[in-house]
């Protein structure tokens, strides 16, 4: 993404991923690196925190997401008063 712009560059595909997908990417990178310790060191992550995420005891941090090419984004859902429809755009 371009610096200062909340929108991706032309030709860049953006999709929504789940925490489970982030954990799967983390596991793949750990396998490629040979160990959790090696991956954590190479990615600049705290090893014990990575372990907690891989065991399902914690959600991936922003830094862990970034290490596997995932950016966090805020999503707002408009909630209409009862009986009113919210237009999709």
C-alpha positions as CSV (number, residue, x, y, z in Angstrom):
1,X,0.0,0.0,0.0
2,X,1.1,3.5,-0.7
3,X,2.3,5.5,2.3
4,X,-0.6,7.7,3.7
5,X,-3.2,6.1,1.5
6,X,-5.8,3.7,3.0
7,X,-6.4,2.2,-0.5
8,X,-4.3,-0.4,-2.2
9,X,-2.3,0.3,-5.3
10,X,-3.8,-0.6,-8.7
11,X,-3.4,-4.2,-9.4
12,X,-3.2,-5.3,-5.7
13,X,-5.8,-7.8,-4.6
14,X,-7.3,-7.2,-1.1
15,X,-9.4,-9.8,0.7
16,X,-10.7,-10.4,4.1
17,X,-9.0,-13.2,6.1
18,X,-9.7,-14.9,9.4
19,X,-7.5,-15.3,12.4
20,X,-7.4,-19.0,11.5
21,X,-5.9,-18.1,8.1
22,X,-3.3,-15.9,9.8
23,X,-2.4,-18.8,12.1
24,X,-2.1,-21.2,9.1
25,X,0.3,-18.7,7.4
26,X,2.3,-18.4,10.6
27,X,2.5,-22.2,10.9
28,X,3.7,-22.4,7.2
29,X,6.4,-19.8,7.9
30,X,7.5,-21.7,11.0
31,X,7.8,-24.8,8.9
32,X,9.8,-23.0,6.3
33,X,12.1,-21.5,8.9
34,X,12.6,-24.9,10.6
35,X,11.5,-23.9,14.1
36,X,9.3,-21.4,15.9
37,X,12.5,-19.9,17.4
38,X,14.1,-19.4,14.0
39,X,11.0,-17.8,12.5
40,X,10.4,-15.6,15.5
41,X,14.0,-14.4,15.4
42,X,14.0,-13.8,11.6
43,X,10.6,-11.9,11.8
44,X,11.4,-9.9,14.9
45,X,8.7,-11.6,16.9
46,X,8.6,-12.5,20.6
47,X,8.8,-16.3,20.7
48,X,6.6,-17.0,23.7
49,X,3.9,-14.8,22.2
50,X,4.1,-16.7,18.9
51,X,3.8,-19.9,20.8
52,X,0.6,-18.7,22.5
53,X,-1.0,-17.8,19.1
54,X,0.0,-21.2,17.5
55,X,-1.6,-23.0,20.5
56,X,-4.8,-21.0,20.1
57,X,-4.5,-19.2,23.4
58,X,-4.1,-15.7,21.9
59,X,-5.2,-13.9,18.8
60,X,-2.4,-12.9,16.4
61,X,-0.9,-9.5,17.1
62,X,-0.6,-6.8,14.5
63,X,3.1,-7.5,14.3
64,X,2.5,-11.2,13.8
65,X,-0.1,-10.5,11.1
66,X,2.4,-8.1,9.3
67,X,5.0,-10.9,9.4
68,X,2.9,-13.0,7.1
69,X,1.7,-10.2,4.8
70,X,-1.6,-9.4,6.6
71,X,-2.7,-5.9,7.6
72,X,-5.4,-5.2,10.1
73,X,-8.3,-3.0,9.0
74,X,-11.3,-1.6,10.8
75,X,-14.7,-2.5,9.5
76,X,-17.8,-0.5,10.3
77,X,-21.2,-2.1,10.0
78,X,-24.1,0.4,9.8
79,X,-26.9,-0.7,12.0
80,X,-30.2,0.7,11.1
81,X,-33.1,1.3,13.5
82,X,-35.6,-1.5,13.6
83,X,-37.6,-1.7,10.4
84,X,-35.2,0.3,8.2
85,X,-33.0,-1.2,5.6
86,X,-29.3,-0.4,5.3
87,X,-28.2,0.0,1.6
88,X,-25.3,-2.1,0.5
89,X,-22.6,-0.2,-1.4
